[in-house]
Amino acid sequence: MKAIIMAGGEGSRLRPLTCGIPKPMVPVLNRPIMTSIIELLRKHNFTDIGVTLQYMPEAISSYYGNGSDYSINLKYFIEETPLGTAGSVKNAEKFLDQTFLVISGDALTDFNLTEAMAFHKSKGALATLVLTKVTCPLEYGVVITGAGGHINQFLEKPSWGEVFSDTVNTGIYILEPEVLDYVPSGQKFDFSKDLFPLLLNAGKPLFGVVLDGYWCDIGDLRQYLQAHYDFLSGAVGLTLPEKEIKPGVFVGRDAHIDDTAVINGPVLLGDGTVIGKGVTIDRYTVIGKGCMIQDGASIKRSVLWNNVFIAPGVNLRGAVLGSGAQVQSGSSVYEGAVIGSNTIIKERCVINPDIKLWPHKTVETGTVVRESMVWGSRAPRHVFGLEGVSGIVNVEITPEFASRIAAAFAGALGTAPLVCISSDVYPPSKMIRDALNCGLQSAGAQVYQLPEGITPMHRFGVRRLKCDGGMHVRISPRQAGAVNIVFTNDRGGHISRSLERKVENLLTREDFKRAGFAQITESRLAPEIPESYVQFLLQNIDINSIRAMGLTIAAIFDPDCSGKFLKPLCRELNITLERLSLEGPVKWPLNWSQYREMTGKVAAAVTERGLSMGMIMDSGADHLVLIDNRGRTVQDNLLVSLTALLVLHYKGEAVVVPVTAPRSVDLLADKFGARVVRTKTAVQDFYEKLVYQDSLSEPKHTSQISQALLHFDALATVIKLAEYLSINKTDLAGLIDEIPVFFMEDKKAGVPWATKGTVIRSLIEDIGSQENLELLDGVKVYHPNGWALVLPDPEEPVCRVFSEGTTMEIAESLADFYIDKINQIVGPVNKTG
């Protein structure tokens, strides 16, 4: 039988381990990853094997030769340019003249491939995907199958709101030769992104088979270590050729172990390794060929490649050391640290956790290494959340981290991008902004720096200055002592998930570029932007009508930040702001929960003084609460409905709302002969749909309202609302009365990260019928008297349940019903896990 091993991977996320070798040659248990794949294929009678190569092909072809050492026939197919997964296999089309198996050369698995082949033949499939179940499907392609294994849906690297299953694509495929007819020659073409969706849409027999067994996609350094731990613990159904001298202790040929050494299995010691007096080697340690571990050294849960030298008194804890590395006397290397090949760590050094040292570096005597060499210090893989990048100042968001992520952002945007930076008025924000400036300049970006201001001003500045992107630092409205770094695209909206992942990847492997001396430019100031922003808000507004109306508003706002823009706007429009004083010792800035607690105070002021309305606005002008002239609070879903109503009154042909918006929006749209566009709850998706709808409307109506501004600029919302009330000689209460009454509930259930995919898949399976099911974001189920939406939270180990009913009792009962279902699913999972 024939098979194809895809071995063209560069392995950038495994750097510095892959600085000098391709990913399939990275050793796992002292042999290249690809060797385990070859042995698995031979075990299941695949003897004619093609290998697709692209990155450092000679390293693989020279090692394996024609395959005779493994009792197989190997043939190599080299890509001159990257062709994608399917394109690389197409490159071997002449070789593939019968049913064949495709497998990655850089994954570790013990799957029963014979079982998969039998399944493929029994189904008469054109293509069969080998699937497995994982606890966290975010980094994989999710696959949903129906009866008999028919594939119904694909989703590549979903967000939590898109996780509909915990069954994922392993990258192992069984294909008929005619599948390659659908792959264009000489073009980049992927199996998961291009070919399989094409076959699915064409109605071809596409199947998935879920196999039991072990599978690990060794995509990053954490998974690399985990693969070793799993193999040594017996989780992988593959054998080790080394001799087991006592339970769990496997030793290669010609190894020498001093009688005083303490070795606690499971452990693997390679050929020719020398273990000195008093050495302690603890569980889950792998030591490569020809290593020398001198007297008194202590090694725990670490992986050492070949010919590593460990001097007396060295401590290694959960580290990875490349071939030829040296650690001199008295030095310590801690958890997650990766030492590149031929790097020398001299005496009495400390390598802090998660540090990465590229190959051929030298750490001088007595050094405490707190950041990686030469590429900067460590960074977590997933750094983006709901509000860009957030964290406690000088703990999670340090100037050093800010500089690195700015350099990564510049690298992700391309060569010499034009980037706009800004911050609010507070010193912690300005400190981080200045660090961003340094990082951007170091990567060769051209920088515009705006005066201190609010988020909407920043969005405007990015557009006005025609920048490629922007970064705005603000005090977090959600977490005390924290800041947000908001990343924006060239339209001032939040950057896409794909760009977020690109930034995270650059940050993780610390591979962002550094500009040369001549490419470093001085940042430019743009002092005109605040005034230009204010004038922009006043454009296309009926100023005279607003002035004549003479609105009076009771308001709570940050006088030093959003107030710098709100007060001059109101003076220009003859709007009287009655700023309410705060009780007790109040120190600005406040977080949004503190603002929301003041709605009663504002409502009382409005009704007692007979004012036009009340308003609460946060420091960044990102969040808004309105109080109508009867004292009713307008926030959350009611504010969304009010915004939709304003759009409809201004002749909007479509209103854009998140999937959580109430059905009152649909009723209003029907009344005005418009349509509703619902989006995912993620800020990126919502903003992009708003901007797109605005672009469709601009040519048709000169009086068209900008939906993006209404939802992402509290100042613009207040001004546009004031205009409508003034022109139509009405009040806010009258406008609110136009909105149909709705009843909504919002609850959450604790769900471990590892079981979120299982919860969503189980809900879909339980519901069964697809007629009342919507999978735009999470799982939304329609009932006769309402609906419920189950949405995994991207930042917390919970699933949120949103519901709406014809009465409050129905809304609450729907939410409780799905909370109970979630708890029932999570309970058994936790017990077995």
Protein Blocks (a to p, Z undefined) as FASTA:
>chain_A
ZZdddfkbgolmmpcklmmbcfklpcgehiafklmmmmmmmmnopabdcdddfbhpllmm
mmnmnolmnopacdddddfbdebjmlmmmmmmmmmmcccddddfkbccfbdfklmmmmmm
mnopabdcdddddfblmlpccddddehhiafbdcehiafklmgbfbdcehiacddfklmm
mpcghiacdfklmmmmmmmmnopacdddddeddddddfbfklmmmmmmmmmnopaccdcf
bdcfbghiacdehiacdfkbccdddddddehiacdehiacdehiacdehiacdehiaceh
iacdehiacdehiacehiacdehiacdehiacdehiacdehiacdehiacdehiacdehi
acdehiacfbdcfebpaddfblcdfkopaddehklmcfklmmmmmmmmmmmnoghiacdd
dddfbfklmmmmmmmmmmmmmnopacdddddddfklmmmmmmmnopabdcdddddfkbgh
iacdddddfkopacdfklmmmmmmmmmnopaccddfklpccddddfklmmmmmmmmmgoi
afklmmmnopacdddddfklmmmmmmmmmmmnopacdddddehjddddddfklmmmmmmm
mmmmmmmnopabdcdddfkomaccdddfkopacehjlmmmmmmmmmmmnopabdcddfkb
cfklmmmmmmnopacddddfbfklmmmmmmmmmmmmmmmmmkbccfklmmmomklmmmmm
mmmmmmnopafklmmmmpccdddddddddddfklmmmmmmmmmmmnopaklgcckbojad
ddfkbccdddddfkbccdddddddfbfklmmmmmmmmmmmmmmmmmmmmmmZZ
